Amino acid sequence: MSLKCWCRWRWDHCFVSASFLFFLVSFLIFASIACLFAWLTYSPLHERPLFGCQHDTEGSWSIGVFYGDSPFSLKPIEAKNVRIDGSAAWPVANPVVTCASVSEAGFPSNFVADPFLYVQGDILYLFYETKNSITLQGDIGVSKSFDKGATWQHLGVALDEDWHLSYPYIFDYNGQIYMMPESSQKGELRLYKAINFPLQWTLDRVLLKKPLVDSIIVNYNLKYWLFGSDHSGFGTRKNGQLEIWYSSSPLGPWKPHKNNPVHNTDKSSGARNGGRPFLYDGNLYRMGQDCGETYGHRLRAFKVEILTKDRYKEVEVSLGINESLKGRNSWIGARYHHLDVQKLRSGGWIGVMDGDRIPSGDSVHRIYLGCTALLLLAALIILAGVLLGVVNYNLPLAWCAHSSVKRKDGFSSWEHPYALCCRVRRFSTRLNRTIMSVRGRIKPNTCSGRLALTIIFVLGIALICTGVRYLYGGNGAEEPYYWKGHYSQFTLLTMTYDARLWNLKMYVKHYSRCPSVKEIVVVWNKGKPPELSDLESAVPVRIRLEEKNSLNNRFNVDPLINTRAVLELDDDIMMTCDDVERGFRVWREHPDRIVGFYPRLTNGSPLKYRDEKYARSHGGYNMILTGAAFIDSEFAFKRYWSEEAKAGREVVDKYFNCEDVLLNFLYVNASSSSTVEYVRPAWAIDTSKISGVAISRNTQVHYRIRSDCLHKFSQMYGNLASRKSKFNGRSDGWDV
């Protein structure tokens, strides 16, 4: 075969290979972009119990505790600065009962919701719906607390039937304890009586042969009133319907209200019950669910003005609960739909509320959007291949066979699908003509061709990132990590001055939305401080003015700090909230250590300050920079301002440097065990390189000063070179 013929043969037969190569290269490019985007944007998924906390289309509900002087002044448990003896952190923070805490107690659960309290002296019993992770059915779980709801002992499943159970309304009557859970799947409203409280119950009676949801009973004006919603009737507005019955006893018999349904309106109206009604100052209040944007979007409180056998009137009042500004990073960021508030014998009020950080059906919605984005990307790649001429794509035309048989009435059964098939054939013919007319229109060696390819490539990046976001990125929330069954909070502290205001604004806006941040303290060293209104924050911000411009101010004793943990974080460091939360989780395991994100290894004679690369090449570290580190506010600040540390503080003022080095020496001097713990961030950005206001611009001078500090501090407080910790020593892999 001649060379000319061989070339012609190769050209005639290579179109399949060219198409395959085009799709392969496209796949590799966009797959690499997807992996890079996921690596930079999303952290590994949270640890989940082996048989619990599975993704559920109904949500990820959890339960929190609130306290107040009245039912309209409730504050979350973290606002009360509740401490637990032996806890690595305080305050205790909501949520206090989660699917994880229940699952780890041996009762696999996807979520917990619909909480009701039963108070026995100083002991609190909490009954709630728990969705079994194995049967995917709602059961009634129960937990017990001896410390007003700060910690809970999970006792098990109190009630398990062959149908879904939820909303376990519990009450006393004539010395007996009763529970009235929702049993709408059974088509009945059933009443159970405790035979061995709190775990053994027996069916006492069927109150109504109706599939009522979220029913409650209240004793008011010498009668018992039953409120519930029946969504089975013709013309019923789901989540917008409410009916009332009355009786002389909570055991029945029940008579319907004259005006039933008393509500049958929009689902955002709060008609569906949202917890236990309560009496306050002689008035009756009912809780209702606003299901407008999503199921259980928020609670609404109603004051009952008229309740008789033939009339009912209620008006909405403010519940007084401040919603979080952290969005999905808050455990009640998307919705909260149930509250049981009761008065304690101490005179105060306690409430239990459920909440969720994602709306109903979020997982299905994300799968739909993610798959749509990937399908559009595939179509875009095919279009690009056609426009480049490397893909010769034709739709098959043999959708249906031509028939020469004369139409008869007997063929009417297949005539309609035959006609539809022919329409598809005609559409395919037109589409093939269009494809042939545009094939090869883009010439990569022209300016217009390169511009068109750039636009297509950018659209492809947008689509693949969108697909990754919805399919891999989870629900978009950066969640906290619990430790020993509960959550906590920390104070974020940064030190800055007027030239770095741009950094500070971005810093506050970002970190204030991290789940466990309670407050941001800005140590203002120099210049005119900003107004608080200049800072966009989801948590309180406090600016602490200092008289002297000193780096020692970073560790000043501050009695207004109400958390044990403090994250010292420079205002020019930006990292993900998930990295911060992982660091907080590690510090809670080791509160006696400096836990941070920038490791250093100091060794040799004399000691020399080097970067992280040197520490990694030598397999360990013995110092953590406190420009991004968690410390114990009580220990670290007092230690830093002790008489023993006075000489070291003078060195810091002399060099205007080394305050973090000094704290490491003080920790080592006070302990015989390891004093540092490293957590590797997914990524971190130094914004001072962008703004041009970095304090240490000359790296060589900066390192030389720090080496001098190492020499002086080692003479004052001993050598830390022997306290070497190794990388990759944690089972979770967070210190690789």
N, C-alpha and C positions, 0 to 999 in steps of 0.2 A: 504494500500500500504506500502511495507517495505521501510526502509530508503534507501537501496541500489537501489531499483527500482525507488524511487522518485528522487534520485540523477541522475540516468541514464536518467529519463524523463526530468529533468531540463536541463541536458547537451544537449540532443537531440533537445530541443525546445528553447534554449536560443540564438541561433545564430542570430536571427532577433534582439533581444534585444541588443546583444553585438555590432552588426553593428550600430544600432541606437545610442547606447551610445557612440561608437567611433566617429561617425560623430558629435554628439552633443558636446562632449568634445572638438573635434577639432575646431568646429565652435566657441565655447566660448573662447578658447585660442587665436585663430587668430583674432577674433573680438576684444578682449581685447588689443591685440598688436596693432591693427589698431587704436583703440581709443587713446591709449597712444601715438603712433607715431604722430597722427594728433594733439593731445593736445600739445605735446612738440615742434612740428615743425611748425604748421600753426596757425595763429591767426584767429579770426572770420572774416568773409567776411566784406568788407567795406560797410558802409551804402550806399544804392542806392536810388535815387528818386523813388517814387511810380510807375510812368509810364515811366521811362527812364533808360538808361544805362544798358539795358539787355544784357546778353552774346550774341554775334553775331559772326557767322562764318567768316564775312568779317573783323572783327577786332574791335579795340577800338580807332579809330583815334581821335586825338585832334589837336588844332591849337596853334602855338606859334608865338611870335613877335621877330624880329631881327633888329638891327640897325648897321650902318656902315658908313664910309666915302666914300665907294664905294660898288658896288654890290658884290665885291670879298673880302670884309673885314667885313662881317656881324658877329655880336656877339649877343648871346641871351640877352633878356631884363634884366636878372639878372646880367649880366656883367656890365650894366650901373648903377647899384645901384639905380634903380628907386624907389621912395618912394610915398606912397599914404597918403594924409592927413587923420588922424584918423585911419590908419591901425595899427593893433597890431604887425605887423612885416614888416621889409623891409630887403632886396629888394624884389620887385615883381618878381616872377619866372614863367617861362613857365611850362605848357601850360596856355594860358590866356582865351581860349574858349574851353569848353569841353561839352560832352553830359550832364554832371551834371548841369553846369551853364545854358545851354539852357533849359533843362528839368525843372529846378526849376523856370524858367521864364514863365512856362506854355506851353512849346512846347516839348512834349516827344520825346527824341532822343536817339538812340543807339550809334551814333558816329557823328562827324563832320569832314569834309575833303574838299579837293579841294578849298582852300580859294583864293578869288580874292579881291583886294582892289579897292575902288573908293574914290579918294581924293577930297574933297570940302573945300578949304581953310585949316582951322585947324581941320576940322571934317573928321574923317575916317569912311567910310562905308565898312563893310566886308560881302561879299557874299560867301556862302559855301554850299556844300551838307550836308544835315542833314537827316539821315535815321530815318523815323518815326517809333517809337517803337510800334505803334498799327497797321498800315498798312504794315509795313516793306518795305516801298517804299522810294526811295530817293526824297526829296523835296529840294527847294532852300531856305535857311534861310538867314536872314540879321541881322547884329548887328551894333551898332554905338559907336564910341569912341571920347571923347573930350580931352583926355590926351595922344595922340600919341600911343594908343594901350595898355596902362597899365590896363585900365578897360574898360569893354564893356557893353553897354545896349542892351539887346536882344529885337529886335523889332517884330520879328515874322517870318512867312513864306511868302516870296516874290512871290514864284511861285510854284503851285501845279497842276500837270496834272494827267491823268489817267495812266501814265507810269512813269518809273524811270527817274529822272533828276539828273544831277550832273555837275561838271565842269562849273560853271556859268561865262564864260568869258564876262566881261563887258567893254564897251568902249564908247567914245564920237564920234559923227559924225554930222557935220552941226547943232550944237546946240541941238541935241537929244542924249539921253542916251539909249544905246542898250545892250541887254544881249543875248549871244549865248550859251545856256546850251547844254550839251550832251543829245540827245534824240534818241539814237541808237535803243532802243526798239520800237520806233515809225517808224524807218526806214527812218528818215529824219534829216536834219540839219536845225533847225528852228531858226529864229531871232525874238526876242521880243523887243518891244519899251516901255519905261516907260511913263505911262500916269499920274501917281502921285507917283513920286519917294519917297522912295525906295520900297514901298509895292505893288503898282498896275502896272501891265504890261499887254500888249496885243500883240497878235501875229501880227508881221509886215509882214513877208513873210517866205516862205520855200526857203532856199538858195540852197540846193542840195537834190535830192532824193536818198540819200545814208545814210546808218547807221554808220556815222562817230563817232568815240569816241575821246574825249579830243582834240577838235579843237580850233585853235587860228587864229586870223587875225592880220597882222602887215603891217604897211605902210613903204615901203622901196624902195628906188630908183624909186620914182614917180609911183609906182604901189602898189596895195594891194595884199598881199599874204596870202593864207589860207592853213594852215598845219593841217592835220588830219590823222587818221588811220582807215582803213576799214578792219575789220576782217572777213567779210562775203564772200569774194571772194575765188575761188578755188586756192589752193596752197599758201594761205596767211599764213605767220608765225605770230601767235598771239603775240601781244606786241612787235613784231619786224618789223612791217610794217609801212611805212610813205608815204603819198601822198601829193602833192602840187597842188594848183590851183591859178590862178591869175586873176586880174580884175582891172579896172580903178576906181572902187568904192567898198566899203565893202558891199554894198547892191547887188552886182552882175551886170550882169551875170558873172559866173565863167567859166574859161577855164582850162582844165587839163594841167599839166606840161608834156612836151614831154617824160620825162623819168619815169613817174609814173609806179610803185611805186619807189620812190627814195631810199627807204630802204625796204628790205624784207629779214631780216637776223635773227640772234639769238636774243631772247628776252632780253638778257642782254646788248644789244648794245646801248640802250637809244633812240631807234627810236620813241617810243610812247611819246607824249608831256607830260611834267611835270610842266606846269605853263606858265606864260606870258613871251614871248620873250622881250628883252630889248636892247636899244642902249646905248653904253658906249664908249666914245672916238672915236666916228664915226663908230664903229663896231657893227654888229648885233649878238646877242647871243640867242641861243635856249636852253631851258631846256628839258631834256629827262629822262625817267624812266628806270632804270636798274631793270628788273624783273627776273633776273637770279635765285637767290636762292629762292625767293618768290615774289609774286606780290608787286610792289612798294618798292623793297628792298632799293634802294637809288637813289639819283639824280645824273645826269651827265650833265655838261655844255658843250655846243658846240659853237665855233666861226664860223659863216657863212662866208666863204671866197668867194664863188661864188653863186649867185642867179640870174639866168636869166630864160627866158621861156623854154630853152632847156638844161640848165646845173645847177647842184647843187653840192656844195662841202662844207663840214663842218669838223672842226677838234676839238677834245676834249681839253678843258682847265680845269685847277683846279678851283673848285668852292670856295675853301678856308674855308669851314665849318668844324670845328673840331668836329668829332664824339665823343660822350660820351663813357667813359670806364666803365660805370656802368651797361652795359648790359641791361637786361629787367627792371632793376630798373629805367632806364631813360625813359622819355616819348617818345623819338625817338630811343630807344635801339634796336629795331628790324628792323625798316624801316622808311623812309621818302621819299615821292614821288612827292611833289608838292611845288613850290616856286613862289610867285609873289613879285617881288622887284621893287620899284618905287622911284624916286627921289622927295624929298620934296622941297618946295620953300625955306626952310632954307638952302638948299645945301646938307644936309645929305640924306642918303638912308634908307628906311624902307622896310623890307621884312616880309611876312607872310608865314609860312611853316606848313604843317601838318606832323604828326608823329604818330607812333604806337609802343608800347612796345612788341607786339607779332606778329608773322608772320601770313600770311593768312591761314585760315582753322585750326588754332591751337586748337580750342575747339573740333572739330571732331577728330583730330589726338589724342588728349588726351583721349577721350572716347574710341577710338579704342585700344590704348595701355593699358589703365586701365582695360578694360574688358578682354583683352587677358591675362593680368597678373592674374586676378581672375580665369579665366578658367584653366590656368596652375596650379594654386594653388589647385583647385578642383581635377584636375587629379592627382596631387602629393599626396593629402590626400587619394584618392581612392587607389593609388599604395601602399602607406604606410599601409593601412588597409589590402590589399591583402597579402603583404609581412609578416605582423604580423599574418595573419591567422584569423583575426576577421571579415573580410569581405569576403563573398562567392559570388563573382560576376560573373555571366555568361550572355553573350549576347544571346538574344532569337534567335533561329534558324528558326522559322516559318516565315521567310521573304516572302516566296512564296510557293504555293502549288505545289506538284508534279502532273503532268498531264499524263494520259495514252492515251489521244486522239492522233490519228495519225495526224502528221502535214500536213496541207493542205495550199494551196496558200492563202486561205481566212483568215488564221490566221497571215498573215505577219504583220498586223497592230499592234498586241500585242506581237509578238514574240520577238522584241528587248527589251522592258522593262522586259519581263520574263527572258531573258538571263542576263540582268543586275542584276536582283533580285537574281538570282542563284549565280552570282559572289559574291554578298554581303553575301549570305549564306555560301559560302565556306570560305570567309575571316573571318566571325564570328566563324566558326568552328575552324580554325587555332588559332584565338586569344583566344578562350576559352581553348584550349589545353595549350597555353602558360601561361595563368593565373593559370591554375591548376598546372602547373609544378613549378611555383615560389611561390605558396601560402604557407605561413608559413615558408618561408626561413629565416626570421629574428628572432633570439632568443634574446629577450631583456636582458636575464640574462648572455649573453656572451659579451666579449669585442668588438668583431666584430659587434655584433648586436647593442650595444649601440653606437658605432661609426657611423654605418649606420643611426640610428635614429637621431643622432645629425646632420649629414649632411642633412638629409631630413628636419629636423626642421629649420636649418639655411636657406636652400633654400626657405622654406615656409615663413619665416620672410622676406626674400628679396622680394618675390613675393607680399606679402600683403602690404609691404611698398611701392612697386612700384605702386600697384593698387591704394592705398590711395593718393599717390603723384599725379597721373594723374587724378583721378576722383574727389578728394576733394581738393587737394592742389592748384587748380586754375592754372593760367598761369605761375606760378613760379616767378612772380614779387612781390616785396614789394613796394607798391605804397604809395605816400604821401596822406595826408588828407587835402582837401581844407577847407578854412574858409572864409565865406562871399564872395564866388565866385572866389577866387584866391589863388594861392600858394605862398610860400616864401621859404627862405633858412636860415640856421643858421651856426654859426662857432662852430666847435667841439674843445674844449680846454682840454688838459691833462697835468699833471705835473709829471715828472719822472726824473730818473738819470741813470747812466751807468749800474748799476747792474740789471736793469729791461729792457734791450734792447730786450730780447726775447718776453716779454709781449708786448712791443711797436710795434714790427713788425707785430704780429698777430692782434693787435688792429687796426693799420692803414689799413691793408689789408681789414679787415672786415668792419669797419665803413665808410671808404671812399666810399663804394658802396651804402650807404643809400641814398635814393633819394634826401633829402633836405639838405644834407651836402654840404656846399660851400667851406670850407677850414678847414684844421686841423692845429691847433697851438700847438706845443709841447713846454711846459715850461721846459727848461733843467736846473736843479738845481745843478748838481754836476757831475764831471767827463768829459771825452771827448765825445762830441756829435757824433752821427752817421752821415755819409754822406747821403744826400737825396736819392742818388741812392741805398742805402741799404733798403729803405722803398718802398714797392710796394703799390702804391696809385692811385685811380681813380680821385682824386682831388688834388689841390696844397697843399703841406705841408710846413709849416714854423716853423723852430726851433728857439725859442727865448731864447738866453743864458742869464742867470741871474748871477749877481756878487756874490750874497749872497744866501746860501742854507737856504731858509725860506719858510714856508708854506704860508706866506702872498703873495708870488709871484703869487699864483694862481689867485688873483684878481687885479693884476696890471693894471692900465689904459693903454690900447693899442690902439693908434690912427690908427693902420693898420687894425684893425678889421672892416670889412665893412658890418656887419649884426647887427641888433638890438638884436637878440636872440643869446645867447651863451649857449651851453650845456657843463657844467663842468662835465667831466666824467673821473673817475680814470682809469688808464691804465690796471688795473687788473680786470675790470668788463666787462663781455661779455654778451650781450643780443641781441635779434633780432632787425633788423632794423624796423620792424613793431612796436615794443614797443617804440623805439625812436621816430618814426613818430607820434604815438599816444600822447606821451608826448609833442611833439612840437605843435600838434593840440590844446591840453588843454592850453598850455602856451599862444597861440595866443588868446584864449578866455580871459585869465587872465594874461596879461603881467606885471601887478603890483605885481605878486606873485612869490614865489619860487615854481616851479613845478618839482617834482621829484619822484623817485621810492623807496626811503627808508625813511619811516615815523618813528618818535620817539615821545614819550609823556614824557614830563618833568613836574613833579608835586611834591607835598609834601613839607615838611619843615624840613631840608633844601632840596633844589632841588637835585634830584638824576638822573643820566643818566642811562637809561635802553634800552633794545633792542625792536625790533618790536613786539615781542610776547606780551610784557607788554602793548604796545599801543593797540593791538587788543583785549586783555582781558579786557581793560578799555574803549573800544568803541570809541577811537578817537586819535588824534595826534595834536601836536602844533609846530612841527619842521620837516623840510625835510633836510636830509643830502645832502650837495652840492658835494659829491663825484659822484653823478649821478642826476643832476638837471639843469633845464633851468632857466636862469636869464636874466634880462634886462641889457645889457652891459653898457648902458649909465648911468642908475641909480645905479646899484649894485657896479660897480668899483669906481665911484666917491664917493659914500656913504662910501665904505670900506676905502678909503684913505682920508677921511675928517679928520679935526682936532679932531672932536668929537670921532672918532674911534681910535685915537692914543694909548690911554691906553689899549684898547682891543688888538691891534696889538702887543703890548709889551708882553701881556700875552701869545699870540700865539707863539711868539719867545721864551719865557721862557720855555714853556712846549713842544715846537715843536708839537703842537696839537691844536685842537679846532677852526681852522679858519672857518669851516662851521658853528659851533655853534655861533660864533661871527656874521656872516652875518645874521643868523636868528634873533638875537637880534636887529641888526641894522634895518632890515626890520620892525620888530614889533615897534621899537621906532619911526619910521617915518610914521606909518599908524595907523588908528583907526579901520580898518576893517581886514578881514582875510588876512593873508600874505603867506599862504602855501596851496598847492594843491597836492594831491597824485594821482599817476597813477600806477596801479599794473602791473608789467611785467609778461609776460607768464612764463618766466624763466630767471634766471641770474646766471652766473658762476663766481666765484672768482678764476681767474687763478693764483693768487699769492700763493694759496694753492698747486698748481701743481709745480710752479717754485721755491717755497721756499724762496721768497724775500719779504714777507709781511712786511710792516712797523710796524704794531701793532700786534705783535705775542702773547703777554700776554694780554688776554682779560680783566682780572680782573684789572690789572694796567691801561690799556687803559680806562676802565670805571671809575676808581677812579679819574684819571686826568681830565676826562671830567666833572665829578661831581664837582670838584674844579672850573673848568672854569664856570660852570653854576652859582655857588655861586658868583664868582667875577663879571661876566657879569650882573647878576641880580642887583647887587649893583650899577653898572655903568649905566645901560640902562633900568632898570625896569624889572618887572617880565613878562614872557610870558605864565605862567601857565594858565591864564584865556582865552587865545586865542585858544580854542580847536575846531578843525574841526572833523566832524564825518566821519567814513567810510561809503561807499555805499550811498553817498549823490548825486551822479551824475545819470542822467537819462540813460546815455549810459552804466552804469555798469562797467566803467573802474577803479573804486576805491574800489572795493569790498574787 
